[in-house]
């Protein structure tokens, strides 16, 4: 079975600004800015400048473009890091 056959929904390439928050292992609140690489009904790939451990709980704020929404609109998501990918200089997490 290929990776694409295991996916439950189609991934759409989409680059949107995101803010991600999590707690460090010591319990302090952390934050980073990044962008989405793709989005699906079951998750998203986020490119960020820091590496998070697998299973880290995260809060994600995706800023939707005003051209589509006509008003400022943010999508708030709660999830966890499932996998970490690094392809060349692009690194990010799959949630």
N, C-alpha and C positions, 0 to 999 in steps of 0.2 A: 504494500500500500504506500503510495507517495504522500508527501506532506500535504499537497493540495487536496488529495482525496480525504484526508482526515479533518480538514477545516469544516466547521459547521456553517460558515457564511463567507461570502466573497469579500476579499479585502479591496478597498478602494484607495488608490494612491491619493493622498491629500496632505498638504503641508499647511498646518495651522499652528499659531503660537500656543504654547502650553506653559502652565506653572505647575510644578509637582512638589508636594510636601510629604515628609515622612519623619519618623522618629529614628534617631541613631540608636545603636545598641546601648549607649549610655543613657538614652531617654531624652536627649535634647532634640528640639524641633529643628528640622533642616528644610531647605527649600532650594529649588533650582529652576531655571527657565530653559525651555527647549522648544521642540516643534514635533508635530506628528509626522510620521513617514507614511502610514496608512491607517485606515480605520475600517472596522467591520462591526457587525452586530454583536460579536462575541469578544471583542477586544480591540486594542490598538498598539501600534509600534510607536515609541517615543524616542527621539534622539535627544540626549541630554549630555552635559559635559562631566557627569560623575557616574560612577558605577555603583549600583545598588545590589545587595545580596538577594538571591532567590527567596521568595516568600515574604519579602518586605511589604508591609501594608503601606499603600500610598493613597493620597488624595490628589486628584488631577483636575485642573481647571483648563478647559479648552476654550479659547477665545474665538467665537464664530465671526466670520467677516460681515461687516455692516452691509456690504453689497447684496448679500443673500437674505439677511434678517431685517433690514431697514431700521433696526434699533440695536443698541449695544446688547449682546446676548452672550452668556457664558454657559458652557456645559460643565457641570460638576460631576465627577465620577469618583467612586471609591473602588479600590481593587488591590491587587497584589502583583508583585513581580513574578512572572512565570518563567521567563528565560531572558538571558542577556546575549545579544548578538554584537559582533564587531566585524565589519566589512571594510577593510582599508582604514580610512580615517573616520568613518561613520560608526558610532557606537550608540546603542540604545537598548531599551527594555521593551519586552512584550508583556502587556498586561491583559 
